[in-house]
């Protein structure tokens, strides 16, 4: 054995006790449970009232509604050229349920493209209205004159919206507002003259337009529902009108959706490495967390039942200046009664805070299950990272009324499943294969329903990027 007798070695103190590195080989460590960054607060799952859905289907029965053609119009872009999809013209109230593709194609071919720039006045209040404008891209603000002569804002329109539909049938129509482009964009215009030219060669369209013009307006309330006839304020023996409540003949049905995965655990792991934590339980816990995250994502974004996709078009509004301002949130609230909560991406909530601070406003905070959350007008503003953000740094903010008794938004699930692990979630043993792998099928069933259209509102195209200046 060689002994280091150099002055440097002799000057270092000799170890007189067991070192910590060696001691750890005999020690029992204290360890955390497996952590997972994907877990979020999942406020939507916590706040929705969950309704038992036997048979896997929930039917929403509503009063008969005459609301027609309130959808958005889609376009096809070929370089700088934009054209409307002919069948999309069926979203106009005038052409709703008209299915002659040749005629719709002829109308679409007569739509003239118009590119506009920010600040351009598209129509002027009080001037003759002789065309309908279909917005392919961009934002258009509508303003009019109030009762006392001051200028008032009516609405902000965006991609897929239109204005001037009344001008196609009324030769004396006037614009009741001024439309000004807030951004550059493109619209397609169909003039009354071009519409009449197609109308004169299409007998089917003529009959359809006549039926539309003869719809009895007195049979609708302001929500478009079939009116219930009644009398009030009469005296004597006046004859009372008969009444009944008409229902939709084809109510919407929501079928429970599913999220599933197969959890696999090797028997050696399950047998030998279960102290101090049960490996199977920890694996299952994280799998369930991931399934719940996916469940919330689907409730927001699924094309069949997701809230963003199924919000009524009349309940979608545009921001007036880009970011979400207190005025925008107020407009969102005033369109429904009993709003329960806002739902916004965390970046959108930060942008809301900046707008409030710029105006010297400070949102209230409310207690929600022992947690203080920001609120506006007493309505909590809750985070949800599942709400998408576009490439242009825009997003959406939702507000909703909830509960069956409030005719609001509800979650749908079914409990009492075979081998149920949590309400609406089952873990079923699938066996052990020839490689000693244990498999478990983990399933959860869910959906969401909007009982009446005004239960859910969406503020669209919310700018979340920080503004300069």
C-alpha positions as a Markdown table, in Angstrom:
| # | Residue | x | y | z |
|---|---|---|---|---|
| 1 | Unk | 0.0 | 0.0 | 0.0 |
| 2 | Unk | 1.3 | 3.4 | -0.9 |
| 3 | Unk | 0.9 | 6.2 | 1.6 |
| 4 | Unk | 0.7 | 9.8 | 0.4 |
| 5 | Unk | 3.3 | 11.7 | 2.5 |
| 6 | Unk | 3.1 | 14.9 | 0.6 |
| 7 | Unk | 2.8 | 18.1 | 2.7 |
| 8 | Unk | -0.7 | 18.8 | 1.1 |
| 9 | Unk | -2.0 | 15.4 | 2.2 |
| 10 | Unk | -0.6 | 15.7 | 5.7 |
| 11 | Unk | -2.2 | 19.1 | 6.2 |
| 12 | Unk | -5.8 | 17.8 | 5.5 |
| 13 | Unk | -7.7 | 16.5 | 8.6 |
| 14 | Unk | -8.3 | 12.8 | 8.7 |
| 15 | Unk | -12.0 | 11.5 | 8.7 |
| 16 | Unk | -13.0 | 10.4 | 12.2 |
| 17 | Unk | -16.6 | 9.3 | 11.6 |
| 18 | Unk | -18.9 | 7.6 | 9.0 |
| 19 | Unk | -19.6 | 10.0 | 6.1 |
| 20 | Unk | -23.1 | 11.0 | 5.0 |
| 21 | Unk | -22.7 | 9.5 | 1.5 |
| 22 | Unk | -22.1 | 6.0 | 3.0 |
| 23 | Unk | -24.7 | 6.4 | 5.7 |
| 24 | Unk | -27.4 | 6.9 | 3.1 |
| 25 | Unk | -27.0 | 3.3 | 2.0 |
| 26 | Unk | -28.5 | 2.1 | 5.3 |
| 27 | Unk | -31.0 | 4.9 | 5.8 |
| 28 | Unk | -34.7 | 4.8 | 4.9 |
| 29 | Unk | -35.4 | 7.9 | 2.9 |
| 30 | Unk | -38.4 | 10.2 | 3.2 |
| 31 | Unk | -40.1 | 10.5 | -0.2 |
| 32 | Unk | -43.0 | 12.3 | -1.7 |
| 33 | Unk | -45.8 | 10.8 | -3.7 |
| 34 | Unk | -45.3 | 11.0 | -7.4 |
| 35 | Unk | -45.9 | 14.6 | -8.6 |
| 36 | Unk | -47.6 | 15.7 | -11.8 |
| 37 | Unk | -47.4 | 19.1 | -13.5 |
| 38 | Unk | -50.4 | 18.6 | -15.7 |
| 39 | Unk | -52.8 | 18.8 | -12.7 |
| 40 | Unk | -54.8 | 22.1 | -12.7 |
| 41 | Unk | -57.5 | 23.5 | -10.4 |
| 42 | Unk | -60.3 | 22.2 | -12.8 |
| 43 | Unk | -62.8 | 24.8 | -11.7 |
| 44 | Unk | -65.3 | 23.8 | -14.4 |
| 45 | Unk | -65.6 | 20.3 | -13.1 |
| 46 | Unk | -66.0 | 21.6 | -9.6 |
| 47 | Unk | -68.6 | 24.3 | -10.4 |
| 48 | Unk | -70.9 | 22.4 | -12.8 |
| 49 | Unk | -73.9 | 20.7 | -11.2 |
| 50 | Unk | -73.7 | 17.0 | -12.3 |
| 51 | Unk | -77.0 | 15.4 | -13.4 |
| 52 | Unk | -77.5 | 11.7 | -13.3 |
| 53 | Unk | -78.0 | 10.5 | -16.9 |
| 54 | Unk | -79.6 | 7.1 | -17.0 |
| 55 | Unk | -79.5 | 5.4 | -20.4 |
| 56 | Unk | -76.5 | 7.5 | -21.4 |
| 57 | Unk | -78.7 | 10.2 | -23.1 |
| 58 | Unk | -80.1 | 13.5 | -21.9 |
| 59 | Unk | -82.8 | 15.2 | -23.9 |
| 60 | Unk | -83.3 | 18.9 | -23.7 |
| 61 | Unk | -87.0 | 19.8 | -24.3 |
| 62 | Unk | -87.7 | 23.4 | -25.2 |
| 63 | Unk | -90.6 | 25.5 | -26.3 |
| 64 | Unk | -91.0 | 25.7 | -30.1 |
| 65 | Unk | -88.8 | 28.5 | -31.4 |
| 66 | Unk | -89.0 | 30.3 | -34.7 |
| 67 | Unk | -85.5 | 31.7 | -34.4 |
| 68 | Unk | -84.0 | 31.0 | -37.8 |
| 69 | Unk | -80.7 | 31.7 | -39.6 |
| 70 | Unk | -78.7 | 32.9 | -36.6 |
| 71 | Unk | -75.6 | 30.9 | -37.5 |
| 72 | Unk | -72.3 | 32.1 | -38.9 |
| 73 | Unk | -71.3 | 32.0 | -42.5 |
| 74 | Unk | -68.1 | 30.3 | -43.7 |
| 75 | Unk | -65.9 | 31.2 | -46.6 |
| 76 | Unk | -63.3 | 29.7 | -48.8 |
| 77 | Unk | -60.0 | 31.5 | -49.4 |
| 78 | Unk | -58.0 | 31.0 | -52.6 |
| 79 | Unk | -55.0 | 33.3 | -52.3 |
| 80 | Unk | -56.4 | 36.9 | -52.1 |
| 81 | Unk | -59.8 | 35.7 | -53.5 |
| 82 | Unk | -62.6 | 34.9 | -51.1 |
| 83 | Unk | -65.9 | 33.3 | -51.9 |
| 84 | Unk | -68.8 | 32.2 | -49.8 |
| 85 | Unk | -69.7 | 28.5 | -49.6 |
| 86 | Unk | -73.1 | 28.3 | -51.3 |
| 87 | Unk | -74.8 | 26.1 | -48.7 |
| 88 | Unk | -73.6 | 28.6 | -46.0 |
| 89 | Unk | -76.1 | 31.1 | -47.4 |
| 90 | Unk | -78.7 | 28.9 | -45.7 |
| 91 | Unk | -77.6 | 30.6 | -42.4 |
| 92 | Unk | -79.5 | 33.7 | -43.5 |
| 93 | Unk | -83.0 | 33.9 | -42.1 |
| 94 | Unk | -84.4 | 34.5 | -45.5 |
| 95 | Unk | -82.8 | 31.3 | -47.0 |
| 96 | Unk | -83.1 | 29.0 | -44.0 |
| 97 | Unk | -84.0 | 25.5 | -45.0 |
| 98 | Unk | -83.7 | 26.4 | -48.7 |
| 99 | Unk | -81.7 | 23.5 | -50.2 |
| 100 | Unk | -81.6 | 24.1 | -54.0 |
| 101 | Unk | -77.8 | 24.0 | -54.4 |
| 102 | Unk | -77.9 | 25.4 | -58.0 |
| 103 | Unk | -79.8 | 28.5 | -56.8 |
| 104 | Unk | -77.5 | 29.0 | -53.8 |
| 105 | Unk | -74.5 | 28.7 | -56.1 |
| 106 | Unk | -75.9 | 31.3 | -58.4 |
| 107 | Unk | -76.4 | 33.7 | -55.4 |
| 108 | Unk | -72.9 | 33.0 | -54.1 |
| 109 | Unk | -71.5 | 33.7 | -57.5 |
| 110 | Unk | -73.0 | 37.2 | -57.5 |
| 111 | Unk | -71.4 | 38.1 | -54.2 |
| 112 | Unk | -68.8 | 40.8 | -54.8 |
| 113 | Unk | -65.6 | 40.9 | -52.8 |
| 114 | Unk | -64.6 | 44.1 | -51.0 |
| 115 | Unk | -61.4 | 44.6 | -49.1 |
| 116 | Unk | -61.5 | 47.4 | -46.5 |
| 117 | Unk | -59.0 | 49.1 | -44.3 |
| 118 | Unk | -59.1 | 50.2 | -40.7 |
| 119 | Unk | -61.2 | 53.3 | -40.2 |
| 120 | Unk | -63.1 | 53.0 | -43.4 |
| 121 | Unk | -66.9 | 53.8 | -43.2 |
| 122 | Unk | -68.7 | 50.8 | -44.8 |
| 123 | Unk | -72.3 | 52.1 | -44.6 |
| 124 | Unk | -73.7 | 55.4 | -43.4 |
| 125 | Unk | -76.7 | 55.8 | -41.2 |
| 126 | Unk | -79.8 | 57.2 | -43.0 |
| 127 | Unk | -78.6 | 56.3 | -46.5 |
| 128 | Unk | -80.4 | 53.7 | -48.7 |
| 129 | Unk | -79.7 | 50.1 | -47.9 |
| 130 | Unk | -79.5 | 48.0 | -51.0 |
| 131 | Unk | -77.3 | 45.1 | -50.1 |
| 132 | Unk | -76.3 | 42.6 | -47.5 |
| 133 | Unk | -72.7 | 42.5 | -46.3 |
| 134 | Unk | -71.0 | 39.2 | -45.3 |
| 135 | Unk | -67.9 | 39.6 | -43.2 |
| 136 | Unk | -65.2 | 37.1 | -44.2 |
| 137 | Unk | -62.5 | 38.6 | -42.0 |
| 138 | Unk | -62.0 | 41.6 | -39.8 |
| 139 | Unk | -63.9 | 43.6 | -37.2 |
| 140 | Unk | -66.7 | 46.0 | -37.9 |
| 141 | Unk | -68.2 | 48.4 | -35.3 |
| 142 | Unk | -71.8 | 49.5 | -35.5 |
| 143 | Unk | -72.8 | 52.9 | -34.1 |
| 144 | Unk | -76.0 | 54.9 | -34.1 |
| 145 | Unk | -77.5 | 58.1 | -32.6 |
| 146 | Unk | -79.1 | 57.8 | -29.1 |
| 147 | Unk | -82.3 | 59.4 | -27.9 |
| 148 | Unk | -80.5 | 62.6 | -26.9 |
| 149 | Unk | -78.4 | 63.0 | -30.0 |
| 150 | Unk | -75.2 | 61.4 | -28.7 |
| 151 | Unk | -73.4 | 58.6 | -30.5 |
| 152 | Unk | -73.9 | 55.2 | -29.1 |
| 153 | Unk | -72.2 | 51.8 | -29.8 |
| 154 | Unk | -74.5 | 49.0 | -30.9 |
| 155 | Unk | -72.3 | 46.0 | -31.6 |
| 156 | Unk | -69.0 | 44.8 | -32.9 |
| 157 | Unk | -69.2 | 42.2 | -35.7 |
| 158 | Unk | -66.4 | 39.8 | -36.8 |
| 159 | Unk | -65.7 | 36.8 | -39.0 |
| 160 | Unk | -68.8 | 35.0 | -40.1 |
| 161 | Unk | -71.2 | 37.8 | -39.1 |
| 162 | Unk | -73.3 | 39.9 | -41.5 |
| 163 | Unk | -75.5 | 43.0 | -41.6 |
| 164 | Unk | -78.1 | 44.4 | -44.0 |
| 165 | Unk | -80.2 | 41.3 | -44.5 |
| 166 | Unk | -83.4 | 43.3 | -44.3 |
| 167 | Unk | -82.3 | 45.2 | -47.5 |
| 168 | Unk | -82.8 | 42.2 | -49.8 |
| 169 | Unk | -86.6 | 42.4 | -49.6 |
| 170 | Unk | -87.3 | 46.0 | -48.7 |
| 171 | Unk | -86.8 | 48.5 | -51.6 |
| 172 | Unk | -87.2 | 51.4 | -49.1 |
| 173 | Unk | -84.8 | 50.1 | -46.5 |
| 174 | Unk | -82.4 | 52.6 | -44.9 |
| 175 | Unk | -79.4 | 52.0 | -42.8 |
| 176 | Unk | -80.2 | 52.5 | -39.1 |
| 177 | Unk | -76.6 | 52.6 | -38.1 |
| 178 | Unk | -73.1 | 53.5 | -39.3 |
| 179 | Unk | -70.7 | 50.6 | -39.8 |
| 180 | Unk | -67.0 | 51.4 | -39.5 |
| 181 | Unk | -64.1 | 49.0 | -40.0 |
| 182 | Unk | -62.0 | 48.7 | -36.8 |
| 183 | Unk | -59.4 | 46.5 | -38.6 |
| 184 | Unk | -58.5 | 45.8 | -42.2 |
| 185 | Unk | -60.5 | 42.9 | -43.6 |
| 186 | Unk | -62.7 | 41.5 | -46.4 |
| 187 | Unk | -66.4 | 41.3 | -46.9 |
| 188 | Unk | -68.7 | 40.0 | -49.6 |
| 189 | Unk | -71.6 | 42.1 | -50.8 |
| 190 | Unk | -74.8 | 40.8 | -52.4 |
| 191 | Unk | -77.0 | 43.6 | -53.8 |
| 192 | Unk | -80.8 | 43.6 | -53.9 |
| 193 | Unk | -80.6 | 43.9 | -57.7 |
| 194 | Unk | -78.5 | 40.7 | -58.0 |
| 195 | Unk | -80.7 | 38.9 | -55.6 |
| 196 | Unk | -83.8 | 39.9 | -57.6 |
| 197 | Unk | -82.1 | 38.7 | -60.8 |
| 198 | Unk | -81.7 | 35.2 | -59.4 |
| 199 | Unk | -85.1 | 35.3 | -57.8 |
| 200 | Unk | -86.7 | 36.0 | -61.1 |
| 201 | Unk | -85.3 | 32.8 | -62.6 |
| 202 | Unk | -85.9 | 30.5 | -59.7 |
| 203 | Unk | -89.6 | 29.6 | -59.0 |
| 204 | Unk | -88.6 | 27.5 | -55.9 |
| 205 | Unk | -86.8 | 30.5 | -54.4 |
| 206 | Unk | -89.9 | 32.7 | -55.1 |
| 207 | Unk | -92.1 | 30.3 | -53.2 |
| 208 | Unk | -89.6 | 30.0 | -50.3 |
| 209 | Unk | -89.4 | 33.8 | -50.0 |
| 210 | Unk | -93.2 | 34.1 | -50.0 |
| 211 | Unk | -93.5 | 31.6 | -47.2 |
| 212 | Unk | -90.8 | 33.5 | -45.2 |
| 213 | Unk | -92.6 | 36.8 | -45.7 |
| 214 | Unk | -95.9 | 35.3 | -44.5 |
| 215 | Unk | -94.5 | 34.0 | -41.2 |
| 216 | Unk | -96.9 | 35.4 | -38.5 |
| 217 | Unk | -94.7 | 37.7 | -36.4 |
| 218 | Unk | -97.3 | 38.0 | -33.7 |
| 219 | Unk | -96.7 | 34.3 | -32.8 |
| 220 | Unk | -93.2 | 35.0 | -31.5 |
| 221 | Unk | -91.9 | 36.5 | -28.3 |
| 222 | Unk | -88.7 | 38.5 | -28.1 |
| 223 | Unk | -86.7 | 35.3 | -27.7 |
| 224 | Unk | -88.2 | 33.8 | -30.9 |
| 225 | Unk | -90.3 | 31.3 | -29.0 |
| 226 | Unk | -93.9 | 30.5 | -29.9 |
| 227 | Unk | -96.0 | 33.0 | -28.1 |
| 228 | Unk | -98.6 | 32.1 | -25.4 |
| 229 | Unk | -101.7 | 34.1 | -26.2 |
| 230 | Unk | -103.3 | 35.9 | -23.2 |
| 231 | Unk | -105.3 | 38.9 | -22.3 |
| 232 | Unk | -104.6 | 41.5 | -19.5 |
| 233 | Unk | -106.2 | 44.7 | -18.4 |
| 234 | Unk | -109.6 | 43.9 | -19.8 |
| 235 | Unk | -113.0 | 44.7 | -18.2 |
| 236 | Unk | -116.4 | 43.1 | -18.5 |
| 237 | Unk | -117.0 | 39.8 | -20.2 |
| 238 | Unk | -114.3 | 40.0 | -22.8 |
| 239 | Unk | -113.6 | 36.8 | -24.7 |
| 240 | Unk | -110.3 | 35.3 | -23.5 |
| 241 | Unk | -107.8 | 33.9 | -26.1 |
| 242 | Unk | -107.1 | 30.2 | -25.9 |
| 243 | Unk | -103.5 | 29.2 | -25.2 |
| 244 | Unk | -101.1 | 26.3 | -25.2 |
| 245 | Unk | -97.4 | 25.9 | -25.0 |
| 246 | Unk | -95.9 | 24.4 | -28.2 |
| 247 | Unk | -92.7 | 22.3 | -28.0 |
| 248 | Unk | -89.9 | 21.6 | -30.4 |
| 249 | Unk | -90.6 | 18.4 | -32.4 |
| 250 | Unk | -87.0 | 17.4 | -32.6 |
| 251 | Unk | -85.4 | 18.3 | -29.2 |
| 252 | Unk | -81.6 | 18.0 | -28.9 |
| 253 | Unk | -80.2 | 14.9 | -27.2 |
| 254 | Unk | -76.8 | 14.7 | -25.6 |
| 255 | Unk | -75.1 | 11.3 | -25.4 |
| 256 | Unk | -72.5 | 10.7 | -22.8 |
| 257 | Unk | -69.0 | 10.8 | -24.2 |
| 258 | Unk | -66.1 | 8.7 | -23.0 |
| 259 | Unk | -62.4 | 9.0 | -22.1 |
| 260 | Unk | -60.5 | 5.8 | -21.6 |
| 261 | Unk | -57.1 | 4.4 | -21.1 |
| 262 | Unk | -55.5 | 1.1 | -20.1 |
| 263 | Unk | -53.2 | 1.2 | -17.1 |
| 264 | Unk | -50.5 | -1.5 | -17.2 |
| 265 | Unk | -48.4 | -2.6 | -14.1 |
| 266 | Unk | -45.9 | -5.4 | -14.1 |
| 267 | Unk | -46.6 | -8.0 | -11.4 |
| 268 | Unk | -43.0 | -7.8 | -10.1 |
| 269 | Unk | -43.5 | -4.1 | -9.4 |
| 270 | Unk | -46.9 | -4.7 | -7.8 |
| 271 | Unk | -45.5 | -7.5 | -5.7 |
| 272 | Unk | -42.1 | -6.3 | -4.5 |
| 273 | Unk | -42.1 | -2.5 | -4.5 |
| 274 | Unk | -45.2 | -1.6 | -2.6 |
| 275 | Unk | -43.6 | -0.1 | 0.5 |
| 276 | Unk | -44.0 | 2.6 | 1.7 |
| 277 | Unk | -46.4 | 3.5 | -1.2 |
| 278 | Unk | -48.7 | 1.2 | -3.2 |
| 279 | Unk | -47.4 | 1.3 | -6.7 |
| 280 | Unk | -50.7 | 0.4 | -8.4 |
| 281 | Unk | -52.6 | 3.0 | -6.4 |
| 282 | Unk | -50.1 | 5.8 | -7.2 |
| 283 | Unk | -50.2 | 4.8 | -10.9 |
| 284 | Unk | -53.9 | 4.8 | -10.9 |
| 285 | Unk | -54.1 | 8.2 | -9.1 |
| 286 | Unk | -52.0 | 9.9 | -11.8 |
| 287 | Unk | -54.0 | 8.2 | -14.6 |
| 288 | Unk | -57.2 | 9.5 | -13.1 |
| 289 | Unk | -55.8 | 13.0 | -12.8 |
| 290 | Unk | -54.9 | 12.9 | -16.5 |
| 291 | Unk | -58.4 | 11.6 | -17.4 |
| 292 | Unk | -60.1 | 14.4 | -15.5 |
| 293 | Unk | -57.9 | 16.9 | -17.2 |
| 294 | Unk | -58.9 | 15.5 | -20.6 |
| 295 | Unk | -62.6 | 15.5 | -19.4 |
| 296 | Unk | -62.5 | 19.2 | -18.7 |
| 297 | Unk | -60.7 | 19.9 | -22.0 |
| 298 | Unk | -63.5 | 18.1 | -23.9 |
| 299 | Unk | -66.2 | 19.9 | -22.0 |
| 300 | Unk | -64.7 | 23.2 | -23.3 |
| 301 | Unk | -63.5 | 22.2 | -26.8 |
| 302 | Unk | -65.4 | 19.1 | -28.1 |
| 303 | Unk | -67.2 | 19.9 | -31.4 |
| 304 | Unk | -70.3 | 17.9 | -30.4 |
| 305 | Unk | -71.0 | 19.2 | -26.9 |
| 306 | Unk | -68.1 | 21.5 | -25.9 |
| 307 | Unk | -69.2 | 24.9 | -24.5 |
| 308 | Unk | -67.2 | 27.0 | -26.9 |
| 309 | Unk | -68.6 | 25.2 | -29.9 |
| 310 | Unk | -72.2 | 25.0 | -28.7 |
| 311 | Unk | -72.7 | 28.6 | -27.4 |
| 312 | Unk | -75.5 | 30.2 | -29.3 |
| 313 | Unk | -74.3 | 32.7 | -31.9 |
| 314 | Unk | -76.6 | 35.4 | -30.5 |
| 315 | Unk | -74.8 | 34.9 | -27.1 |
| 316 | Unk | -71.4 | 35.6 | -28.6 |
| 317 | Unk | -70.1 | 39.1 | -28.5 |
| 318 | Unk | -66.9 | 40.9 | -29.6 |
| 319 | Unk | -64.7 | 43.1 | -27.5 |
| 320 | Unk | -65.0 | 46.8 | -28.4 |
| 321 | Unk | -61.2 | 47.5 | -28.3 |
| 322 | Unk | -59.4 | 44.2 | -28.2 |
| 323 | Unk | -58.7 | 43.6 | -24.5 |
| 324 | Unk | -61.5 | 42.6 | -22.2 |
| 325 | Unk | -62.6 | 45.8 | -20.5 |
| 326 | Unk | -65.1 | 46.3 | -17.6 |
| 327 | Unk | -67.6 | 47.4 | -20.2 |
| 328 | Unk | -67.2 | 44.1 | -22.2 |
| 329 | Unk | -67.7 | 42.1 | -19.0 |
| 330 | Unk | -70.8 | 44.1 | -18.2 |
| 331 | Unk | -72.2 | 43.5 | -21.6 |
| 332 | Unk | -71.5 | 39.8 | -21.2 |
| 333 | Unk | -73.4 | 39.8 | -17.8 |
| 334 | Unk | -76.4 | 41.8 | -19.0 |
| 335 | Unk | -77.3 | 39.2 | -21.6 |
| 336 | Unk | -78.3 | 36.6 | -19.0 |
| 337 | Unk | -79.8 | 36.4 | -15.5 |
| 338 | Unk | -78.1 | 34.8 | -12.5 |
| 339 | Unk | -74.6 | 34.4 | -14.0 |
| 340 | Unk | -72.7 | 32.0 | -11.7 |
| 341 | Unk | -69.1 | 32.5 | -12.8 |
| 342 | Unk | -66.7 | 33.6 | -15.6 |
| 343 | Unk | -64.2 | 31.1 | -17.0 |
| 344 | Unk | -61.1 | 32.5 | -18.6 |
| 345 | Unk | -57.5 | 31.4 | -19.5 |
| 346 | Unk | -55.1 | 32.6 | -16.8 |
| 347 | Unk | -53.4 | 34.9 | -19.3 |
| 348 | Unk | -56.8 | 36.4 | -20.0 |
| 349 | Unk | -57.3 | 37.0 | -16.3 |
| 350 | Unk | -54.0 | 38.8 | -16.2 |
| 351 | Unk | -55.0 | 40.9 | -19.1 |
| 352 | Unk | -58.3 | 41.8 | -17.4 |
| 353 | Unk | -56.3 | 42.9 | -14.3 |
| 354 | Unk | -54.1 | 45.2 | -16.4 |
| 355 | Unk | -57.2 | 46.8 | -18.0 |
| 356 | Unk | -58.8 | 47.3 | -14.6 |
| 357 | Unk | -55.6 | 48.8 | -13.1 |
| 358 | Unk | -55.3 | 51.2 | -16.1 |
| 359 | Unk | -58.7 | 52.5 | -15.2 |
| 360 | Unk | -58.0 | 52.7 | -11.5 |
| 361 | Unk | -60.4 | 49.8 | -10.8 |
| 362 | Unk | -59.7 | 46.9 | -8.4 |
| 363 | Unk | -61.9 | 43.8 | -8.8 |
| 364 | Unk | -63.6 | 42.4 | -5.7 |
| 365 | Unk | -62.7 | 39.0 | -4.3 |
| 366 | Unk | -65.2 | 36.5 | -3.2 |
| 367 | Unk | -64.9 | 33.3 | -1.1 |
| 368 | Unk | -65.3 | 30.2 | -3.1 |
| 369 | Unk | -64.9 | 27.0 | -1.0 |
| 370 | Unk | -62.6 | 28.7 | 1.4 |
| 371 | Unk | -60.5 | 30.2 | -1.5 |
| 372 | Unk | -60.4 | 33.9 | -2.4 |
| 373 | Unk | -60.9 | 34.4 | -6.1 |
| 374 | Unk | -61.2 | 37.7 | -8.1 |
| 375 | Unk | -64.7 | 38.7 | -9.1 |
| 376 | Unk | -66.6 | 41.3 | -11.2 |
| 377 | Unk | -70.0 | 42.5 | -10.1 |
| 378 | Unk | -69.9 | 39.7 | -7.5 |
| 379 | Unk | -69.4 | 37.0 | -10.2 |
| 380 | Unk | -66.2 | 35.0 | -9.7 |
| 381 | Unk | -63.5 | 35.0 | -12.5 |
| 382 | Unk | -62.1 | 31.4 | -12.5 |
| 383 | Unk | -59.0 | 30.2 | -14.4 |
| 384 | Unk | -59.2 | 27.4 | -17.0 |
| 385 | Unk | -56.1 | 26.7 | -19.1 |
| 386 | Unk | -58.1 | 24.5 | -21.5 |
| 387 | Unk | -59.6 | 27.6 | -23.2 |
| 388 | Unk | -57.4 | 27.9 | -26.4 |
| 389 | Unk | -55.3 | 30.9 | -27.3 |
| 390 | Unk | -54.9 | 31.7 | -31.0 |
| 391 | Unk | -51.7 | 32.5 | -32.9 |
| 392 | Unk | -52.8 | 36.1 | -32.8 |
| 393 | Unk | -52.8 | 36.1 | -29.0 |
| 394 | Unk | -56.6 | 36.2 | -28.7 |
| 395 | Unk | -58.8 | 33.9 | -26.6 |
| 396 | Unk | -62.4 | 33.7 | -25.3 |
| 397 | Unk | -64.0 | 34.4 | -22.0 |
| 398 | Unk | -67.1 | 32.4 | -20.9 |
| 399 | Unk | -69.8 | 33.2 | -18.5 |
| 400 | Unk | -72.6 | 30.9 | -17.5 |
| 401 | Unk | -75.6 | 30.2 | -15.4 |
| 402 | Unk | -75.7 | 26.7 | -14.0 |
| 403 | Unk | -78.2 | 24.2 | -12.7 |
| 404 | Unk | -81.4 | 22.4 | -14.0 |
| 405 | Unk | -83.6 | 24.6 | -11.7 |
| 406 | Unk | -82.0 | 27.7 | -13.2 |
| 407 | Unk | -82.3 | 26.5 | -16.8 |
| 408 | Unk | -78.5 | 26.8 | -17.0 |
| 409 | Unk | -75.5 | 24.7 | -18.0 |
| 410 | Unk | -75.2 | 21.3 | -16.5 |
| 411 | Unk | -72.7 | 18.4 | -16.5 |
| 412 | Unk | -73.9 | 15.0 | -17.4 |
| 413 | Unk | -72.6 | 11.7 | -16.0 |
| 414 | Unk | -73.8 | 8.3 | -14.8 |
| 415 | Unk | -73.0 | 6.7 | -11.5 |
| 416 | Unk | -73.3 | 3.2 | -10.3 |
| 417 | Unk | -71.0 | 1.8 | -13.0 |
| 418 | Unk | -69.6 | -1.7 | -12.7 |
| 419 | Unk | -66.4 | -1.5 | -10.6 |
| 420 | Unk | -66.9 | 2.2 | -10.0 |
| 421 | Unk | -63.9 | 3.9 | -8.4 |
| 422 | Unk | -65.2 | 7.4 | -8.3 |
| 423 | Unk | -68.6 | 8.8 | -9.3 |
| 424 | Unk | -68.8 | 8.3 | -13.1 |
| 425 | Unk | -65.4 | 6.6 | -13.3 |
| 426 | Unk | -64.7 | 2.9 | -13.3 |
| 427 | Unk | -61.5 | 0.8 | -13.0 |
| 428 | Unk | -62.0 | -2.7 | -14.4 |
| 429 | Unk | -59.5 | -5.5 | -14.1 |
| 430 | Unk | -58.6 | -6.8 | -17.5 |
| 431 | Unk | -56.3 | -9.7 | -16.5 |
| 432 | Unk | -52.7 | -10.7 | -16.6 |
| 433 | Unk | -51.0 | -11.4 | -19.9 |
| 434 | Unk | -48.1 | -13.9 | -20.7 |
| 435 | Unk | -45.6 | -11.2 | -19.9 |
| 436 | Unk | -46.9 | -10.8 | -16.4 |
| 437 | Unk | -48.4 | -7.4 | -17.1 |
| 438 | Unk | -51.6 | -6.5 | -15.1 |
| 439 | Unk | -54.0 | -4.4 | -17.1 |
| 440 | Unk | -56.8 | -2.1 | -15.8 |
| 441 | Unk | -59.4 | -0.4 | -18.0 |
| 442 | Unk | -60.0 | 3.1 | -16.7 |
| 443 | Unk | -63.1 | 4.8 | -18.1 |
| 444 | Unk | -65.1 | 8.0 | -17.4 |
| 445 | Unk | -68.4 | 9.0 | -19.0 |
| 446 | Unk | -69.5 | 12.6 | -19.3 |
| 447 | Unk | -71.0 | 15.4 | -21.3 |
| 448 | Unk | -72.5 | 18.9 | -20.8 |
| 449 | Unk | -75.9 | 20.4 | -21.8 |
| 450 | Unk | -77.0 | 24.0 | -22.3 |
| 451 | Unk | -80.6 | 24.0 | -21.3 |
| 452 | Unk | -81.6 | 27.4 | -22.8 |
| 453 | Unk | -79.3 | 29.5 | -25.1 |
| 454 | Unk | -78.8 | 32.4 | -22.8 |
| 455 | Unk | -77.4 | 30.2 | -20.1 |
| 456 | Unk | -73.9 | 30.5 | -21.7 |
| 457 | Unk | -72.3 | 33.6 | -23.2 |
| 458 | Unk | -68.9 | 34.0 | -24.8 |
| 459 | Unk | -66.7 | 37.1 | -25.3 |
| 460 | Unk | -64.7 | 36.4 | -28.4 |
| 461 | Unk | -61.4 | 37.6 | -29.8 |
| 462 | Unk | -60.1 | 38.9 | -26.5 |
| 463 | Unk | -56.6 | 40.3 | -26.9 |
| 464 | Unk | -54.2 | 39.2 | -24.2 |
| 465 | Unk | -50.9 | 40.7 | -25.5 |
| 466 | Unk | -49.6 | 43.6 | -23.5 |
| 467 | Unk | -50.3 | 46.9 | -25.2 |
| 468 | Unk | -47.6 | 49.6 | -25.6 |
| 469 | Unk | -48.1 | 53.1 | -24.3 |
